[in-house]
Amino acid sequence: MALREIVFDTETTGMDPFEGDRIVEIGALELINHLPTGKTIQLYINPEREVPPEAVAVHGITNAFLADKPVFSQVYTDFLDFMGEDSKLVAHNAEFDMNFLNYQLEEVGHRPIPKSRVVDSLMIAREKFPGSPANLDALCRRFNIDNSERSYHGALLDSVLLAEVYLELLGGRQRGFGLDDNATGAAGIGALSTKERIYREPRPHAPSAEELIAHKEFLNELTDPLWAVAGKQ
């Protein structure tokens, strides 16, 4: 059975939903057996309050840009539908994103998403590389992942980068070799069996005349070889 996960990120007006901050962007992508399928979602959300300059400096999402965007109550079901009923959610510093998401879900009368569905890649990184920087930029550098387009934090772009980081944290692109995976976006057995084989001429293995002479001289130097003793029994 294929494993489905949703890697996601949020951008917000600030750090604390209990102080009035709200989500301005949700970005997510689908993984099947830890590999991206190409399915994504990106939602810009009018927070119904001002976005402070310090938040704009982080993600570049301005009040003017958000002015005509839908509010959370109009689009949250789009994200829940994409998320599905039982897929794991993968986020970096997941507590931050889940605090915002669950706070706003409860605001619109929806039950919160349980912690049991959430995988925090930040915790995985800290356990795997104790004492080392574990933010997304540092992990991209560690795994040679190109994040040159990340001039601002963006929920969808960060989700794409996180999906690559997450795969490396789990063991890299060799993980599982895709041999039991027939899902869209991942290489399965069928893909391996249809790979074109390159024809190579058979290499000669017959001994040369010099090798035959050397072999005979070597045999003559042996005293009571095993095959000769066995032949006398």
Residue frames relative to the residue before (quaternion, step in Angstrom):
aa qw qx qy qz dx dy dz
M 1.0000 0.0000 0.0000 0.0000 0.00 0.00 0.00
A 0.4616 -0.7097 0.4626 0.2633 3.58 -0.79 1.02
L 0.3495 -0.7114 0.5738 0.2060 3.55 -1.10 0.80
R 0.1135 -0.7951 0.5948 0.0338 3.58 -0.72 1.10
E 0.0177 0.7797 -0.6242 0.0449 3.54 -0.92 1.02
I 0.2338 -0.7438 0.6100 0.1416 3.53 -1.23 0.60
V 0.1882 -0.7573 0.6190 0.0889 3.55 -0.68 1.16
F 0.0849 0.8322 -0.5402 0.0920 3.59 -0.63 1.03
D 0.0934 -0.7650 0.6347 0.0564 3.52 -1.36 0.32
T 0.1986 -0.7602 0.6029 0.1384 3.55 -1.25 0.43
E 0.1743 -0.7065 0.6644 0.1706 3.52 -1.34 0.37
T 0.1436 -0.8278 0.5423 -0.0015 3.55 -0.95 0.92
T 0.6010 -0.5503 0.4344 0.3837 3.55 -1.36 0.02
G 0.8048 -0.0414 0.0548 0.5895 3.57 1.23 -0.30
M 0.7220 -0.4950 0.3237 0.3589 3.52 -1.30 -0.39
D 0.8197 0.2486 -0.0767 0.5102 3.62 1.08 -0.53
P 0.3368 -0.7582 0.5180 0.2081 3.61 -0.49 1.13
F 0.6257 0.5497 -0.3414 0.4356 3.61 1.14 -0.53
E 0.6751 0.4344 -0.2837 0.5245 3.57 1.33 -0.20
G 0.6993 -0.5005 0.2631 0.4374 3.57 1.24 0.33
D 0.4994 0.6451 -0.4432 0.3715 3.59 1.22 -0.04
R 0.1255 -0.8067 0.5770 0.0238 3.56 -1.14 0.70
I 0.6006 -0.5685 0.4350 0.3562 3.56 -1.31 0.39
V 0.1485 -0.7817 0.5985 0.0934 3.57 -1.06 0.78
E 0.7967 0.0638 -0.0551 0.5984 3.61 1.22 -0.31
I 0.0578 -0.7376 0.6698 0.0625 3.53 -1.20 0.71
G 0.0007 -0.7819 0.6232 -0.0135 3.57 -0.91 0.94
A 0.0689 0.8070 -0.5812 0.0794 3.57 -0.96 0.79
L 0.0757 -0.7695 0.6297 0.0747 3.53 -1.29 0.41
E 0.4664 -0.6909 0.4970 0.2413 3.52 -1.26 0.57
L 0.1142 -0.7439 0.6540 0.0762 3.53 -1.16 0.81
I 0.0863 -0.7371 0.6649 0.0846 3.54 -1.15 0.71
N 0.8200 -0.0668 -0.0261 0.5679 3.55 -0.60 1.19
H 0.7072 -0.5062 0.2167 0.4435 3.53 1.01 1.09
L 0.6662 0.4734 -0.3223 0.4777 3.64 1.19 0.16
P 0.5179 -0.6603 0.4412 0.3180 3.62 -0.92 0.87
T 0.3094 -0.7560 0.5509 0.1712 3.56 -1.03 0.83
G 0.5536 -0.5925 0.4033 0.4240 3.60 1.23 -0.37
K 0.5780 0.5723 -0.3847 0.4364 3.61 1.25 -0.15
T 0.0497 0.8012 -0.5906 0.0819 3.56 -0.78 1.08
I 0.1091 -0.7497 0.6409 0.1238 3.52 -1.37 0.16
Q 0.0140 -0.7774 0.6288 -0.0066 3.56 -1.08 0.78
L 0.0254 -0.8054 0.5906 -0.0438 3.56 -0.68 1.16
Y 0.1546 -0.7378 0.6495 0.0992 3.55 -0.90 0.98
I 0.1340 -0.8284 0.5438 -0.0105 3.54 -0.82 1.07
N 0.3850 -0.6883 0.5675 0.2366 3.56 -0.93 0.92
P 0.2917 -0.8039 0.4899 0.1693 3.62 -0.48 1.13
E 0.3786 -0.7476 0.4594 0.2944 3.57 1.33 -0.09
R 0.7079 0.2809 -0.2715 0.5885 3.53 1.09 0.83
E 0.6432 -0.5414 0.3665 0.3986 3.58 -1.21 0.30
V 0.3281 -0.6855 0.6090 0.2270 3.52 -1.21 0.64
P 0.3584 -0.7658 0.4850 0.2233 3.63 -0.46 1.11
P 0.6545 -0.5500 0.3483 0.3844 3.58 -1.14 0.63
E 0.6452 0.5306 -0.3418 0.4304 3.61 0.97 -0.74
A 0.6400 0.4918 -0.3298 0.4896 3.61 1.14 -0.56
V 0.6212 0.5328 -0.3381 0.4646 3.59 1.02 -0.78
A 0.6280 0.5472 -0.3363 0.4394 3.59 1.04 -0.76
V 0.6603 0.5009 -0.3025 0.4707 3.60 1.17 -0.56
H 0.8467 0.1773 -0.0550 0.4986 3.59 0.66 -1.11
G 0.4453 -0.7382 0.4283 0.2709 3.61 1.21 -0.12
I 0.5301 0.6215 -0.4112 0.4046 3.62 1.25 0.18
T 0.1815 -0.8422 0.5051 0.0511 3.54 -0.37 1.26
N 0.6609 -0.4866 0.3943 0.4134 3.54 -1.34 0.24
A 0.6446 0.5264 -0.3277 0.4473 3.58 0.96 -0.82
F 0.6517 0.5153 -0.3188 0.4562 3.59 0.96 -0.82
L 0.7349 0.4432 -0.2329 0.4574 3.58 0.95 -0.86
A 0.4460 0.7481 -0.4292 0.2393 3.57 1.23 -0.35
D 0.7865 0.2981 -0.1663 0.5147 3.62 0.94 -0.79
K 0.4731 0.6747 -0.4438 0.3521 3.59 1.23 0.27
P 0.5785 -0.5975 0.4193 0.3640 3.61 -1.15 0.54
V 0.4790 -0.6402 0.5107 0.3160 3.56 -1.23 0.42
F 0.7324 -0.4576 0.2807 0.4189 3.56 -1.27 0.38
S 0.6656 0.5314 -0.3138 0.4197 3.59 0.88 -0.90
Q 0.6679 0.5086 -0.2963 0.4555 3.60 1.20 -0.45
V 0.8071 0.3065 -0.1297 0.4877 3.61 1.10 -0.55
Y 0.4817 0.7032 -0.4479 0.2701 3.61 1.15 -0.31
T 0.6198 0.5492 -0.3544 0.4343 3.60 1.08 -0.62
D 0.5639 0.5803 -0.3941 0.4358 3.61 1.15 -0.47
F 0.6753 0.4728 -0.2934 0.4842 3.57 0.97 -0.84
L 0.6526 0.5143 -0.3246 0.4518 3.60 0.93 -0.82
D 0.6321 0.5196 -0.3330 0.4686 3.59 1.04 -0.74
F 0.6512 0.4997 -0.3099 0.4798 3.58 0.99 -0.83
M 0.6481 0.5379 -0.3058 0.4440 3.55 1.01 -0.85
G 0.2973 -0.7725 0.5109 0.2318 3.59 0.95 -0.79
E 0.6748 -0.5482 0.3460 0.3527 3.53 -1.34 0.22
D 0.8509 0.1410 -0.0306 0.5052 3.60 0.90 -0.78
S 0.4030 0.7090 -0.4905 0.3072 3.63 1.19 0.24
K 0.4750 -0.6310 0.5307 0.3075 3.54 -1.15 0.65
L 0.2759 -0.7330 0.5981 0.1698 3.56 -1.19 0.66
V 0.1425 -0.7868 0.5986 0.0492 3.56 -0.85 1.03
A 0.1230 0.7807 -0.6024 0.1117 3.56 -0.77 1.05
H 0.3963 -0.6900 0.5511 0.2512 3.56 -1.24 0.50
N 0.7681 -0.0028 -0.1131 0.6303 3.54 -0.45 1.30
A 0.0380 -0.8824 0.4689 -0.0028 3.51 0.90 1.11
E 0.5787 0.6042 -0.3902 0.3843 3.60 1.03 -0.64
F 0.6261 0.5426 -0.3323 0.4508 3.58 1.01 -0.79
D 0.7162 0.4490 -0.2632 0.4649 3.58 0.72 -1.06
M 0.6841 0.4878 -0.2998 0.4518 3.59 0.91 -0.86
N 0.5818 0.5615 -0.3823 0.4472 3.63 1.06 -0.57
F 0.6793 0.4746 -0.2843 0.4823 3.58 0.92 -0.93
L 0.6892 0.4970 -0.2988 0.4344 3.56 0.77 -1.03
N 0.7078 0.4542 -0.2781 0.4642 3.59 0.80 -0.93
Y 0.6005 0.5523 -0.3643 0.4491 3.60 1.05 -0.67
Q 0.7289 0.4263 -0.2517 0.4728 3.57 0.83 -0.96
L 0.5800 0.5476 -0.3809 0.4676 3.59 1.16 -0.46
E 0.6706 0.4819 -0.3037 0.4752 3.57 0.93 -0.83
E 0.5848 0.5806 -0.3672 0.4313 3.59 1.11 -0.60
V 0.7445 0.3651 -0.2124 0.5171 3.59 1.03 -0.75
G 0.6232 -0.6017 0.3219 0.3820 3.59 1.24 0.34
H 0.5385 0.6063 -0.4170 0.4105 3.59 1.22 0.33
R 0.5363 -0.6247 0.4559 0.3382 3.58 -1.07 0.69
P 0.5315 -0.6368 0.4501 0.3306 3.59 -1.07 0.66
I 0.5077 -0.6175 0.5056 0.3244 3.54 -1.28 0.42
P 0.4293 -0.7288 0.4599 0.2702 3.65 -0.66 1.00
K 0.5897 -0.5991 0.4233 0.3378 3.55 -1.15 0.70
S 0.5773 0.6185 -0.3691 0.3847 3.58 1.15 -0.57
R 0.6616 0.5032 -0.3085 0.4624 3.59 1.21 -0.37
V 0.6674 0.5539 -0.2676 0.4197 3.56 1.27 -0.32
V 0.1465 -0.7462 0.6453 0.0731 3.56 -1.09 0.90
D 0.1899 -0.7897 0.5761 0.0918 3.58 -0.72 1.07
S 0.3039 -0.7840 0.5158 0.1641 3.58 -0.35 1.23
L 0.5649 0.5860 -0.3922 0.4286 3.60 1.17 -0.45
M 0.6568 0.5001 -0.3077 0.4731 3.59 0.97 -0.82
I 0.6196 0.5318 -0.3409 0.4658 3.59 1.05 -0.75
A 0.6715 0.5043 -0.2953 0.4556 3.58 0.93 -0.94
R 0.6640 0.5031 -0.3117 0.4569 3.59 0.93 -0.83
E 0.6532 0.4977 -0.3145 0.4763 3.56 1.07 -0.70
K 0.6991 0.4757 -0.2701 0.4604 3.56 1.01 -0.83
F 0.7948 0.1545 -0.0621 0.5835 3.60 1.07 -0.76
P 0.0704 -0.8433 0.5315 0.0374 3.62 0.54 1.12
G 0.8100 0.2608 -0.2126 0.4803 3.53 -0.97 0.95
S 0.6455 0.5043 -0.3232 0.4739 3.60 1.24 -0.21
P 0.6092 -0.5356 0.4173 0.4097 3.60 -1.17 0.46
A 0.1155 -0.8306 0.5444 0.0199 3.57 -0.87 0.95
N 0.3910 0.6900 -0.5203 0.3166 3.58 1.12 0.45
L 0.7103 -0.4935 0.2894 0.4101 3.56 -1.24 0.40
D 0.6428 0.5211 -0.3309 0.4536 3.60 0.96 -0.81
A 0.6639 0.5047 -0.3091 0.4571 3.59 0.92 -0.89
L 0.6701 0.4871 -0.3031 0.4710 3.58 0.97 -0.78
C 0.5999 0.5371 -0.3610 0.4705 3.59 1.07 -0.61
R 0.6490 0.4987 -0.3195 0.4775 3.59 0.98 -0.80
R 0.6406 0.5425 -0.3271 0.4341 3.59 0.92 -0.88
F 0.7876 0.3282 -0.1536 0.4984 3.57 0.92 -0.95
N 0.4451 -0.7166 0.4346 0.3155 3.60 1.31 0.27
I 0.3348 0.7134 -0.5264 0.3192 3.55 0.91 1.00
D 0.4245 -0.7284 0.4837 0.2352 3.57 -0.75 1.08
N 0.0467 0.7981 -0.5983 0.0541 3.58 -0.57 1.17
S 0.2358 0.8260 -0.4836 0.1683 3.55 1.20 0.57
E 0.6444 0.5191 -0.3283 0.4556 3.61 1.18 -0.45
R 0.5788 0.6175 -0.3649 0.3878 3.58 1.25 -0.16
S 0.0641 0.8016 -0.5875 0.0898 3.59 0.49 1.18
Y 0.7470 0.1494 -0.1132 0.6378 3.57 1.25 -0.56
H 0.5197 -0.5435 0.5278 0.3949 3.53 -1.32 0.22
G 0.0630 0.7716 -0.6311 0.0500 3.56 -0.99 0.87
A 0.5430 -0.6767 0.3777 0.3233 3.57 -0.77 0.99
L 0.7050 0.4420 -0.2860 0.4752 3.60 0.86 -0.85
L 0.6458 0.5096 -0.3232 0.4677 3.60 0.92 -0.87
D 0.6685 0.4906 -0.3070 0.4671 3.58 0.91 -0.84
S 0.6168 0.5343 -0.3464 0.4627 3.60 1.09 -0.62
V 0.6345 0.5238 -0.3255 0.4659 3.58 1.01 -0.80
L 0.6686 0.4821 -0.2951 0.4832 3.59 0.93 -0.90
L 0.6553 0.5208 -0.3151 0.4473 3.56 0.96 -0.87
A 0.6046 0.5552 -0.3638 0.4403 3.60 1.02 -0.69
E 0.6607 0.4889 -0.3044 0.4814 3.60 1.01 -0.78
V 0.6434 0.5135 -0.3127 0.4738 3.56 1.00 -0.86
Y 0.6457 0.5382 -0.3142 0.4412 3.57 0.93 -0.93
L 0.6419 0.5207 -0.3180 0.4644 3.57 0.96 -0.84
E 0.6617 0.4922 -0.3048 0.4764 3.58 0.98 -0.84
L 0.6357 0.5307 -0.3297 0.4533 3.59 1.00 -0.76
L 0.6854 0.4741 -0.2766 0.4785 3.56 1.14 -0.63
G 0.7404 -0.4118 0.2331 0.4774 3.57 1.22 -0.08
G 0.5987 -0.6120 0.3542 0.3762 3.57 1.22 0.09
R 0.7413 -0.4696 0.2771 0.3914 3.54 -1.35 0.16
Q 0.5967 0.5594 -0.3814 0.4308 3.59 1.20 -0.22
R 0.4253 0.7418 -0.4538 0.2508 3.60 1.24 -0.30
G 0.8621 0.0735 -0.0881 0.4936 3.56 -0.72 1.12
F 0.2850 -0.8013 0.4765 0.2229 3.58 1.28 -0.35
G 0.4985 -0.6951 0.4097 0.3171 3.62 1.24 0.17
L 0.4096 0.7591 -0.4458 0.2393 3.59 1.21 0.18
D 0.7506 0.3318 -0.2115 0.5308 3.58 1.17 -0.47
D 0.5914 0.5993 -0.3170 0.4366 3.53 1.29 0.36
N 0.0179 -0.8018 0.5969 -0.0220 3.56 -0.57 1.18
A 0.3977 0.7458 -0.4597 0.2726 3.58 1.26 0.29
T 0.6275 -0.5208 0.4224 0.3958 3.52 -1.29 0.43
G 0.8027 0.2956 -0.2249 0.4665 3.52 -1.00 0.87
A 0.7313 0.3369 -0.2316 0.5459 3.60 1.21 -0.10
A 0.4925 -0.6711 0.4679 0.2969 3.54 -1.12 0.65
G 0.1171 -0.8042 0.5808 0.0464 3.57 -0.71 1.03
I 0.7586 -0.3618 0.2690 0.4704 3.54 -1.33 -0.11
G 0.6195 0.5647 -0.3435 0.4235 3.57 1.01 -0.79
A 0.6512 0.5118 -0.3169 0.4621 3.55 1.03 -0.83
L 0.6491 0.5149 -0.3273 0.4544 3.58 1.02 -0.75
S 0.6985 0.4992 -0.2828 0.4278 3.57 0.91 -0.91
T 0.6959 0.4604 -0.2795 0.4750 3.60 1.17 -0.47
K 0.4361 0.6983 -0.4677 0.3217 3.59 1.25 0.03
E 0.4757 -0.6917 0.4680 0.2759 3.56 -0.86 1.00
R 0.2913 -0.7590 0.5599 0.1597 3.56 -0.87 0.97
I 0.3579 -0.7265 0.5509 0.2012 3.56 -0.99 0.90
Y 0.3556 -0.7460 0.5251 0.2033 3.61 -0.74 1.08
R 0.0504 -0.7808 0.6226 0.0116 3.54 -0.95 0.95
E 0.5147 -0.6399 0.4784 0.3109 3.55 -0.99 0.87
P 0.4969 -0.6492 0.4710 0.3315 3.64 -0.96 0.78
R 0.3911 -0.7291 0.5148 0.2247 3.55 -0.98 0.89
P 0.4926 -0.6601 0.4699 0.3175 3.66 -0.97 0.76
H 0.1198 -0.8083 0.5743 0.0499 3.59 -0.98 0.88
A 0.4504 0.6894 -0.4619 0.3292 3.64 1.24 -0.01
P 0.4771 -0.6747 0.4713 0.3082 3.66 -0.94 0.82
S 0.4718 -0.6539 0.5107 0.2982 3.55 -1.18 0.61
A 0.6865 -0.4649 0.3520 0.4344 3.58 -1.30 0.21
E 0.6438 0.5231 -0.3192 0.4582 3.59 0.99 -0.82
E 0.6555 0.5085 -0.3138 0.4618 3.58 0.99 -0.81
L 0.6346 0.5282 -0.3312 0.4568 3.62 1.05 -0.75
I 0.6488 0.5098 -0.3150 0.4690 3.61 0.99 -0.85
A 0.6589 0.5094 -0.3077 0.4601 3.59 0.94 -0.92
H 0.6419 0.5274 -0.3198 0.4555 3.57 1.02 -0.80
K 0.6567 0.5120 -0.3096 0.4590 3.60 0.98 -0.87
E 0.6493 0.5124 -0.3150 0.4654 3.58 0.99 -0.82
F 0.6289 0.5352 -0.3269 0.4595 3.56 1.06 -0.75
L 0.6570 0.5143 -0.3099 0.4558 3.59 0.98 -0.87
N 0.6454 0.5405 -0.3196 0.4351 3.56 1.02 -0.79
E 0.6580 0.5165 -0.3023 0.4571 3.59 1.20 -0.54
L 0.5779 0.6067 -0.3766 0.3950 3.62 1.21 -0.32
T 0.2416 -0.7508 0.5991 0.1379 3.57 -1.13 0.76
D 0.8451 -0.1102 0.0193 0.5227 3.55 -0.71 1.17
P 0.0045 -0.8109 0.5847 -0.0239 3.62 0.50 1.11
L 0.6663 -0.5436 0.3370 0.3833 3.58 -1.15 0.63
W 0.6797 0.4973 -0.3241 0.4309 3.60 0.88 -0.81
A 0.6312 0.5204 -0.3394 0.4643 3.58 1.16 -0.60
V 0.6422 0.5128 -0.3180 0.4727 3.59 1.02 -0.80
A 0.6580 0.5121 -0.3092 0.4573 3.56 0.94 -0.87
G 0.6505 0.5329 -0.3228 0.4343 3.58 1.05 -0.71
K 0.6560 0.5138 -0.3088 0.4586 3.63 1.18 -0.52
Q 0.6173 0.5731 -0.3387 0.4193 3.61 1.24 -0.40
